[in-house]
Amino acid sequence: MPLVTVYITTCNRLQLLKRCVESIQAQTIKDIEIIVVDDYSSDNTRSYLEELSKIDPRVSYIFNETRRGACYSRNMAIQAAAGEYITGCDDDDYFTADRVESFVSNIKLLDKYTMLYTDSIWIDGNKIKKANINKFAGSTPSAQDLIFFNFIGNQIFTKTSILKKYLFDEAMPAWQDLECWFRILRGENKAAYRLSTFNYYQDISHEYGRISDGKKDRVVDAYNLFCQKHQLSSKEEKSLKCHFFNYGFGKDSFVSSTLYSLITRPTLFKIILSLRNAKILYS
């Protein structure tokens, strides 16, 4: 059985971290390495990890001596990973017990596809529901598809060598996952593959809807950096603006971006997503 690395980054969210770690310890497959990077927490995270590693030798930790951010912390974990395969979990999210097994059972797919991912179960305040956003989408998105929408989400399962090759861009102020997945898919010239299962609980209460001006600025900065870094065409730039609508802004480009996306590659998913975007923007 191949060793799988699961990495977590955390900062001052000890109770959520405990839930996250416990869900990984409870996996049906036990050949797991758990790497936690603590981004200079001021709570009891450090002592918790020190004690936990004594009890469970699968757990290791890295302590940042100053606040370095999520991407730096993820990259530290990735570079330290000993597993042949790797996946991540945000500290406020958690796995169902069979998540790693579902990936390992489908490892052969990585001969054809560069990464695997699954659907999520969304936690939005007190509401828990299956995320059916991909219900009408294809299961093999390409780099080009991600320009319109992040079908993959915030976590993947792939060969550790792939993630070590690309890493996360620490200069991105937002959209770090999107940019990394895009870069991998384009660089490897392969698609991703979605497993038809719900085994990742994701806290989205802070992801969608109206956002502060500060976060809006970071999203716009990420958009500009993405366009510049990947030398997008003017048409691709319009399509990338569709990501703005998730956050409840971008009315000025809604019509042109939506029409371009629908005309160039019309699908039922795009129609449904466009209707959802309109509801977010105009409700």
C-alpha positions in Angstrom: 0.0 0.0 0.0 1.5 3.4 -1.0 2.1 6.0 1.7 -0.2 9.0 1.4 0.7 12.4 2.8 -2.1 14.6 4.1 -1.1 18.2 4.9 -2.9 20.7 7.0 -2.0 24.4 7.6 -3.4 26.1 10.7 -3.4 29.3 12.7 -5.2 29.9 15.9 -8.1 27.5 15.3 -7.2 24.7 17.7 -10.7 23.2 18.1 -11.3 23.1 14.4 -7.8 21.6 13.9 -8.5 18.8 16.3 -11.7 17.9 14.4 -9.7 17.9 11.2 -6.8 15.8 12.4 -9.1 13.3 14.1 -11.0 12.8 10.8 -7.7 11.9 9.1 -6.5 9.7 11.9 -9.8 7.8 11.5 -9.2 6.9 7.9 -9.9 3.3 6.8 -6.5 3.3 5.2 -3.8 3.6 7.8 -0.7 4.2 5.6 -0.9 7.9 6.1 1.5 10.6 7.0 -0.1 13.7 8.6 1.9 16.9 8.3 0.6 20.0 10.2 2.2 23.4 9.6 1.3 25.9 12.3 1.5 29.5 11.0 2.7 31.1 14.3 -0.4 30.4 16.4 -0.8 32.1 19.8 -3.1 29.6 21.2 -2.2 26.0 22.4 -1.8 24.6 19.0 2.0 24.0 19.5 1.6 22.0 22.7 -1.3 20.0 21.2 0.8 19.0 18.2 3.8 18.1 20.3 1.7 15.8 22.5 -0.2 14.3 19.5 3.0 13.4 17.7 4.1 11.4 20.8 0.9 9.4 20.7 0.6 9.0 16.9 3.9 8.6 15.1 2.1 9.4 11.8 1.8 13.0 12.9 4.6 15.5 12.3 4.6 19.2 12.6 6.4 22.4 11.4 6.2 25.6 13.3 6.7 28.9 11.5 8.6 31.4 13.6 6.7 34.3 12.1 3.3 34.6 10.3 4.0 33.5 6.7 0.6 32.7 5.2 -1.2 29.7 3.9 0.7 29.2 0.7 4.1 29.3 2.3 2.9 26.9 5.0 1.4 24.5 2.4 4.7 24.6 0.4 6.6 23.8 3.6 4.5 20.7 4.1 4.6 19.6 0.5 8.4 19.9 0.4 8.6 17.8 3.6 6.2 15.1 2.3 7.5 11.5 2.2 4.4 10.0 0.7 4.2 8.8 -2.9 0.8 10.5 -3.1 -0.5 13.7 -1.4 -3.7 15.5 -0.6 -4.6 18.4 1.7 -7.3 19.4 4.2 -8.0 22.9 5.4 -8.1 23.1 9.2 -11.8 24.1 9.3 -12.7 21.2 7.0 -12.6 17.5 7.6 -12.8 14.1 5.9 -15.3 11.2 5.9 -13.6 8.0 7.0 -13.2 6.6 3.5 -11.9 9.7 1.7 -8.2 8.5 1.3 -9.4 5.0 0.4 -11.5 6.3 -2.4 -8.5 8.0 -3.9 -6.1 5.0 -3.4 -8.7 2.7 -5.0 -8.5 4.9 -8.1 -4.8 5.5 -8.3 -4.6 3.9 -11.8 -6.5 7.0 -13.1 -3.4 9.1 -12.4 -1.8 7.3 -15.4 -4.2 9.3 -17.6 -5.2 12.3 -15.5 -2.9 14.5 -13.5 -5.1 14.8 -10.4 -8.3 13.4 -8.7 -10.9 15.3 -6.8 -14.4 14.8 -5.3 -17.5 16.6 -4.6 -17.9 18.3 -1.2 -20.4 18.5 1.6 -20.8 22.2 2.3 -21.1 23.6 5.8 -22.7 27.0 5.7 -23.4 28.1 9.3 -25.8 25.6 10.8 -26.7 24.2 7.3 -25.0 21.1 5.9 -25.8 20.0 2.3 -24.2 18.2 -0.6 -22.6 20.6 -3.1 -24.4 19.8 -6.3 -22.6 22.6 -8.3 -20.9 19.9 -10.4 -24.1 17.9 -11.0 -24.4 19.1 -14.6 -20.7 19.5 -15.3 -18.3 17.1 -16.9 -16.0 15.0 -14.8 -12.7 15.8 -16.6 -12.0 19.6 -16.5 -9.0 21.0 -18.3 -7.0 24.1 -17.6 -9.1 26.0 -20.0 -12.3 25.0 -18.1 -10.9 26.4 -14.9 -10.7 29.9 -16.4 -14.5 29.9 -16.3 -15.1 28.1 -13.0 -13.1 26.3 -10.4 -14.7 22.9 -10.9 -12.0 21.2 -8.7 -12.4 23.2 -5.5 -9.8 23.5 -2.8 -8.2 20.1 -2.6 -6.8 17.5 -5.0 -5.1 14.1 -4.8 -2.1 13.7 -6.9 1.5 12.3 -7.1 3.6 14.1 -4.6 6.2 14.7 -7.3 3.7 16.8 -9.2 2.8 19.1 -6.3 6.5 19.5 -5.4 7.2 20.5 -9.0 4.6 23.2 -9.1 3.9 24.3 -5.5 1.6 27.2 -4.6 2.3 30.8 -5.7 2.9 32.8 -2.5 2.5 36.0 -4.5 -1.2 35.3 -5.2 -3.4 37.4 -2.8 -6.4 35.1 -3.5 -7.4 32.2 -5.8 -4.2 30.3 -4.8 -5.9 26.9 -5.3 -7.4 27.9 -8.7 -4.0 29.2 -9.9 -2.1 26.2 -8.8 -4.5 23.7 -10.3 -4.6 25.7 -13.6 -0.8 25.7 -13.7 -0.6 21.9 -13.1 -3.2 21.0 -15.7 -1.6 23.3 -18.3 1.9 22.3 -17.5 1.2 18.5 -17.6 -1.2 18.9 -20.5 -3.7 16.5 -18.8 -7.2 16.9 -17.4 -8.3 16.4 -13.8 -10.8 13.6 -12.9 -13.8 13.9 -10.5 -14.8 10.9 -8.5 -18.5 10.7 -8.0 -18.5 10.7 -4.2 -19.1 13.2 -1.4 -16.4 12.7 1.2 -15.0 16.1 2.1 -16.8 18.5 4.5 -16.0 22.0 3.5 -16.8 25.2 5.5 -18.0 27.7 2.9 -19.6 30.2 5.3 -16.7 32.6 4.5 -16.4 31.9 0.8 -19.5 33.2 -1.0 -21.8 36.2 -0.9 -21.1 39.8 -0.2 -17.5 40.5 0.8 -15.5 43.3 2.4 -13.8 45.9 0.3 -10.5 44.6 1.5 -11.2 41.1 0.2 -12.6 42.4 -3.0 -9.4 44.2 -3.6 -7.4 41.0 -3.1 -9.7 39.2 -5.5 -9.2 41.9 -8.2 -5.5 41.8 -7.6 -5.5 38.1 -8.0 -7.4 38.4 -11.2 -4.9 40.9 -12.6 -1.9 38.8 -11.5 -3.5 35.6 -13.0 -4.1 37.4 -16.4 -0.5 38.7 -16.4 1.2 35.6 -15.3 -0.5 33.3 -17.7 -0.8 35.8 -20.6 -4.5 35.3 -21.1 -6.1 36.5 -24.2 -8.7 39.3 -24.0 -11.5 36.7 -24.4 -10.0 34.5 -21.6 -9.8 37.6 -19.4 -13.6 38.1 -19.9 -14.2 34.4 -19.0 -12.0 34.7 -15.9 -14.2 37.6 -14.6 -17.0 35.0 -14.1 -15.2 34.1 -10.8 -16.1 37.6 -9.5 -19.8 36.7 -9.4 -19.2 34.2 -6.7 -18.4 37.1 -4.4 -21.3 39.3 -5.4 -19.6 41.9 -7.5 -18.7 42.4 -11.1 -22.1 43.5 -12.4 -20.4 45.7 -15.0 -18.9 42.7 -16.7 -21.7 40.2 -16.1 -23.4 40.4 -19.5 -20.3 40.4 -21.6 -18.5 37.7 -19.6 -21.5 35.4 -19.4 -22.4 35.8 -23.1 -18.8 35.1 -24.1 -18.7 31.9 -22.0 -22.0 30.7 -23.3 -21.3 31.4 -26.9 -17.8 29.9 -27.0 -18.8 26.6 -25.3 -22.4 26.4 -24.3 -23.3 23.7 -21.8 -26.2 23.1 -19.4 -23.8 23.6 -16.5 -22.8 27.1 -17.8 -26.4 28.0 -18.2 -27.3 26.9 -14.7 -24.2 28.6 -13.2 -25.0 31.8 -15.1 -28.5 31.8 -13.5 -26.9 31.3 -10.1 -24.5 34.1 -10.7 -27.4 36.4 -11.7 -29.2 35.5 -8.5 -26.1 36.4 -6.4 -25.5 39.7 -8.1 -29.1 41.0 -8.4 -30.9 39.6 -5.4 
